[in-house]
């Protein structure tokens, strides 16, 4: 009730300004939410795209090693006194990725074949990575897991895919120590990396890309665009308010003042309006009403 009375007592200019402010706030809030959603989605798509490219690159190196390098080096594994790690596709992929990371721009990109029982303990899965491997084992239909993870270098987006033993020849180095090349046992020992079986999921291939800077840039872009939108909305509101005041409110006020004069008997006051718009038509109507009132008053005076 009080709000209705307050609104009724407000002048047209105040009511219009209140409406403009309300529209302004709703527009800014709506634009802010929509823009934030778009920029967040775009930032996420960017990190996903980077991770996808890297994991495809890693797999390309693995496939090349498996199909072209391993057949050339495998005959030398038994005769060579030193183990040749290049016959392991995972090793080649890891080396290529480490060379890629030497560029300072990509130093926070990570790749790991996180393994529960690795030959090389550098590939040992941590607690988080172990959970990924166990999930792949428990959910055979799950072929990819993605998400965000906080590391000491900052927040990263990761893509994890299961690595399954699909070729019998891979078990030569991982079934039992007796079947493994002697050079492998000399290099890595006989305690780790054995007991694997065909079609077992033994590790998770994980690629991580830094996401903090990308989302920070998205937030900075949001702030900049919102500032620009607020400035534009502010200018538009000011111009609309100025035009309404000049071409509507001030003209109505002039008609109101003249009407006040006429109401106290000043018939010389004239509703001057040169415009042919609605307010001009209102002024003409008032002039005709004043003329009719003047005639009526003259008739009454003559009869008295």
C-alpha positions as CSV (number, residue, x, y, z in Angstrom):
1,X,0.0,0.0,0.0
2,X,2.8,2.4,1.0
3,X,4.7,1.5,-2.1
4,X,1.7,2.3,-4.3
5,X,1.2,5.6,-2.7
6,X,4.8,6.5,-3.0
7,X,4.8,5.6,-6.7
8,X,1.7,7.6,-7.3
9,X,3.3,10.7,-5.7
10,X,6.4,10.5,-7.9
11,X,6.7,12.8,-10.9
12,X,6.8,11.3,-14.4
13,X,10.5,12.0,-14.7
14,X,11.2,10.1,-11.5
15,X,9.0,7.2,-12.5
16,X,10.7,7.0,-15.9
17,X,14.2,7.1,-14.3
18,X,13.1,4.4,-11.9
19,X,11.9,2.3,-14.9
20,X,15.2,2.9,-16.8
21,X,17.3,1.9,-13.8
22,X,15.3,-1.3,-13.4
23,X,15.7,-2.1,-17.0
24,X,19.4,-1.2,-16.8
25,X,20.0,-3.6,-13.8
26,X,18.0,-6.5,-15.3
27,X,19.8,-6.0,-18.7
28,X,23.3,-5.9,-17.0
29,X,22.6,-8.9,-14.8
30,X,21.2,-10.9,-17.8
31,X,24.1,-9.9,-20.0
32,X,26.6,-10.7,-17.3
33,X,25.3,-14.2,-16.7
34,X,25.0,-15.0,-20.4
35,X,28.4,-13.6,-21.2
36,X,30.0,-15.5,-18.3
37,X,28.5,-18.7,-19.4
38,X,29.7,-18.2,-23.0
39,X,33.3,-17.3,-21.9
40,X,33.5,-20.2,-19.4
41,X,32.3,-22.6,-22.1
42,X,34.8,-21.2,-24.6
43,X,37.7,-21.4,-22.1
44,X,36.8,-25.0,-21.3
45,X,36.6,-25.9,-25.0
46,X,40.0,-24.3,-25.4
47,X,41.7,-26.5,-22.7
48,X,39.8,-29.6,-23.9
49,X,41.0,-28.9,-27.5
50,X,44.6,-28.5,-26.3
51,X,44.4,-31.8,-24.3
52,X,42.9,-33.6,-27.2
53,X,45.6,-32.5,-29.6
54,X,48.4,-33.5,-27.1
55,X,46.9,-37.0,-26.5
56,X,46.6,-37.6,-30.2
57,X,50.2,-36.5,-30.7
58,X,51.3,-38.9,-27.9
59,X,49.4,-41.7,-29.4
60,X,50.8,-41.0,-32.9
61,X,54.3,-41.3,-31.4
62,X,53.3,-44.6,-29.7
63,X,51.9,-46.0,-32.9
64,X,54.9,-45.0,-34.9
65,X,57.2,-46.6,-32.4
66,X,55.1,-49.8,-32.2
67,X,54.9,-50.2,-36.0
68,X,58.2,-48.9,-37.2
69,X,60.8,-48.7,-34.5
70,X,60.1,-51.9,-32.5
71,X,60.4,-54.3,-35.4
72,X,63.9,-52.8,-36.1
73,X,65.2,-52.9,-32.5
74,X,63.5,-56.0,-31.1
75,X,66.0,-58.5,-32.6
76,X,68.8,-56.6,-30.8
77,X,67.2,-56.7,-27.4
78,X,68.5,-60.2,-26.5
79,X,72.0,-59.6,-27.9
80,X,72.6,-56.1,-26.7
81,X,74.2,-56.0,-23.2
82,X,72.4,-52.7,-22.4
83,X,68.6,-52.6,-22.5
84,X,67.2,-50.5,-25.4
85,X,64.2,-48.5,-23.9
86,X,63.2,-47.3,-27.4
87,X,61.5,-50.6,-28.0
88,X,58.9,-49.5,-25.4
89,X,56.3,-47.2,-27.1
90,X,55.6,-45.6,-23.7
91,X,59.2,-44.6,-23.4
92,X,59.3,-43.0,-26.8
93,X,56.1,-41.0,-26.1
94,X,57.4,-39.9,-22.8
95,X,60.7,-38.7,-24.3
96,X,59.0,-36.8,-27.1
97,X,56.7,-35.1,-24.6
98,X,59.6,-34.2,-22.4
99,X,61.3,-32.5,-25.3
100,X,58.1,-30.7,-26.0
101,X,58.0,-29.4,-22.4
102,X,61.5,-27.9,-22.7
103,X,59.8,-25.0,-24.4
104,X,59.0,-22.6,-21.5
105,X,55.6,-21.9,-23.0
106,X,54.6,-25.6,-22.5
107,X,56.5,-26.4,-19.3
108,X,53.3,-26.9,-17.4
109,X,51.9,-29.5,-19.8
110,X,52.1,-33.0,-18.5
111,X,51.9,-36.5,-19.8
112,X,52.1,-39.8,-17.8
113,X,51.2,-43.4,-18.4
114,X,50.3,-43.9,-14.7
115,X,50.8,-47.6,-14.0
116,X,49.9,-49.6,-10.9
117,X,52.8,-52.0,-11.3
118,X,55.3,-50.3,-13.7
119,X,58.7,-51.5,-14.7
120,X,60.1,-48.0,-14.4
121,X,59.0,-46.6,-11.0
122,X,58.9,-43.1,-12.5
123,X,55.6,-44.3,-14.0
124,X,54.1,-45.4,-10.7
125,X,50.6,-44.1,-10.3
126,X,49.9,-41.8,-7.3
127,X,46.7,-42.0,-5.2
128,X,44.6,-39.9,-7.7
129,X,45.9,-41.8,-10.7
130,X,45.3,-45.1,-9.0
131,X,41.7,-44.2,-8.6
132,X,41.5,-43.5,-12.4
133,X,43.0,-46.9,-13.2
134,X,40.7,-48.7,-10.8
135,X,37.7,-46.9,-12.3
136,X,38.7,-48.0,-15.8
137,X,39.0,-51.6,-14.5
138,X,35.6,-51.5,-12.8
139,X,33.8,-49.7,-15.7
140,X,35.0,-51.4,-18.9
141,X,32.7,-49.2,-21.0
142,X,34.3,-46.0,-19.8
143,X,36.9,-45.0,-22.4
144,X,37.7,-41.6,-21.2
145,X,37.6,-39.5,-18.0
146,X,38.1,-35.8,-17.9
147,X,38.1,-33.2,-15.2
148,X,40.1,-30.6,-13.3
149,X,42.9,-31.2,-10.8
150,X,44.9,-29.0,-8.6
151,X,48.7,-29.4,-8.8
152,X,51.6,-27.5,-7.3
153,X,51.9,-25.7,-10.7
154,X,48.2,-24.7,-10.6
155,X,44.9,-26.0,-11.7
156,X,45.0,-28.3,-14.8
157,X,42.5,-30.0,-17.0
158,X,43.2,-33.6,-17.6
159,X,42.1,-36.3,-20.1
160,X,42.6,-39.9,-19.0
161,X,42.2,-43.0,-21.2
162,X,42.8,-46.7,-20.3
163,X,45.8,-48.6,-21.6
164,X,45.1,-52.3,-22.1
165,X,47.5,-55.1,-23.0
166,X,46.2,-56.1,-26.4
167,X,49.2,-57.8,-27.9
168,X,50.8,-61.0,-26.7
169,X,54.3,-59.8,-27.5
170,X,54.0,-57.0,-24.9
171,X,53.9,-59.7,-22.2
172,X,57.4,-60.8,-23.0
173,X,58.7,-58.0,-20.8
174,X,55.9,-58.1,-18.3
175,X,54.7,-61.6,-17.7
176,X,57.6,-63.1,-15.6
177,X,61.2,-62.2,-14.9
178,X,62.3,-65.5,-16.6
179,X,60.8,-64.4,-19.9
180,X,62.1,-60.9,-19.8
181,X,65.3,-59.8,-21.6
182,X,68.4,-60.0,-19.3
183,X,69.3,-56.4,-20.2
184,X,65.9,-55.3,-18.9
185,X,66.5,-57.1,-15.6
186,X,69.9,-55.5,-15.3
187,X,68.4,-52.0,-15.9
188,X,65.1,-52.2,-13.9
189,X,65.4,-55.3,-11.7
190,X,63.1,-58.2,-11.3
191,X,60.7,-56.8,-8.7
192,X,58.4,-54.5,-10.7
193,X,56.4,-54.6,-13.9
194,X,55.6,-58.3,-14.0
195,X,52.4,-60.3,-13.6
196,X,50.6,-58.5,-16.4
197,X,48.0,-60.5,-18.4
198,X,46.5,-60.1,-21.8
199,X,43.5,-57.7,-21.9
200,X,44.4,-56.3,-18.5
201,X,44.0,-52.5,-18.0
202,X,47.4,-51.8,-16.4
203,X,47.6,-48.0,-16.6
204,X,45.9,-44.8,-17.4
205,X,47.2,-42.5,-20.1
206,X,46.9,-39.0,-18.7
207,X,47.5,-35.7,-20.4
208,X,47.2,-32.5,-18.4
209,X,47.1,-28.9,-19.7
210,X,47.2,-25.8,-17.5
211,X,43.8,-24.2,-17.3
212,X,44.2,-21.4,-14.7
213,X,45.6,-18.8,-17.1
214,X,42.9,-19.6,-19.7
215,X,40.1,-19.1,-17.2
216,X,41.8,-16.0,-15.7
217,X,41.9,-14.5,-19.2
218,X,38.2,-15.4,-19.7
219,X,37.4,-13.6,-16.4
220,X,39.5,-10.6,-17.4
221,X,37.6,-10.5,-20.8
222,X,34.3,-10.7,-18.9
223,X,35.2,-7.8,-16.7
224,X,36.4,-5.7,-19.7
225,X,33.2,-6.5,-21.7
226,X,30.9,-5.9,-18.7
227,X,32.6,-2.5,-18.1
228,X,32.1,-1.6,-21.7
229,X,28.4,-2.7,-21.6
230,X,27.8,-0.7,-18.4
231,X,29.3,2.4,-20.0
232,X,27.2,1.9,-23.1
233,X,24.1,1.3,-21.1
234,X,24.9,4.3,-19.0
235,X,25.3,6.5,-22.0
236,X,22.0,5.2,-23.6
237,X,20.1,5.8,-20.3
238,X,21.5,9.3,-20.1
239,X,20.6,10.1,-23.7
240,X,17.1,8.6,-23.3
241,X,16.5,10.5,-20.1
242,X,17.8,13.8,-21.7
243,X,15.5,13.4,-24.8
244,X,12.5,12.5,-22.7
245,X,13.1,15.4,-20.4
246,X,13.6,17.9,-23.2
247,X,10.9,16.7,-25.7
248,X,8.2,15.4,-23.3
249,X,8.5,16.4,-19.7
250,X,9.4,20.1,-20.2
251,X,6.6,20.5,-22.8
252,X,4.1,19.0,-20.4
253,X,5.3,21.2,-17.6
254,X,4.7,24.3,-19.8
255,X,1.2,23.1,-20.6
256,X,0.6,22.5,-16.8
257,X,1.7,26.1,-16.0
258,X,-0.6,27.6,-18.6
259,X,-3.4,25.4,-17.4
260,X,-2.9,26.7,-13.9
261,X,-3.1,30.3,-15.1
262,X,-6.3,29.5,-17.0
263,X,-7.8,27.8,-14.0
264,X,-7.6,31.1,-12.0
265,X,-9.2,33.2,-14.8
266,X,-6.2,34.3,-17.0
267,X,-7.8,33.9,-20.4
268,X,-4.9,35.6,-22.1
269,X,-2.6,32.7,-21.5
270,X,-2.2,30.6,-24.6
271,X,-1.1,26.9,-25.0
272,X,1.6,27.5,-27.5
273,X,2.8,24.3,-29.2
274,X,4.3,24.3,-32.7
275,X,4.7,20.5,-32.9
276,X,2.1,18.3,-34.5
277,X,2.8,15.3,-32.3
278,X,0.6,14.0,-29.4
279,X,1.7,16.8,-27.0
280,X,1.0,19.4,-29.7
281,X,-2.5,17.9,-30.2
282,X,-3.0,18.1,-26.4
283,X,-2.1,21.8,-26.5
284,X,-4.6,22.5,-29.3
285,X,-7.3,20.7,-27.4
286,X,-6.6,22.8,-24.4
287,X,-6.8,26.0,-26.6
288,X,-10.2,24.9,-27.9
289,X,-11.3,24.1,-24.4
290,X,-10.1,27.5,-23.2
291,X,-12.0,29.2,-26.1
292,X,-15.1,27.3,-25.2
293,X,-14.7,28.2,-21.5
294,X,-14.2,31.9,-22.4
295,X,-17.4,31.9,-24.5
296,X,-19.3,30.2,-21.7
297,X,-18.1,32.7,-19.2
298,X,-19.1,35.6,-21.5
299,X,-22.6,34.2,-21.9
300,X,-23.0,33.8,-18.2
301,X,-21.8,37.4,-17.6
302,X,-24.3,38.7,-20.2
303,X,-27.2,36.8,-18.7
304,X,-26.4,38.2,-15.2
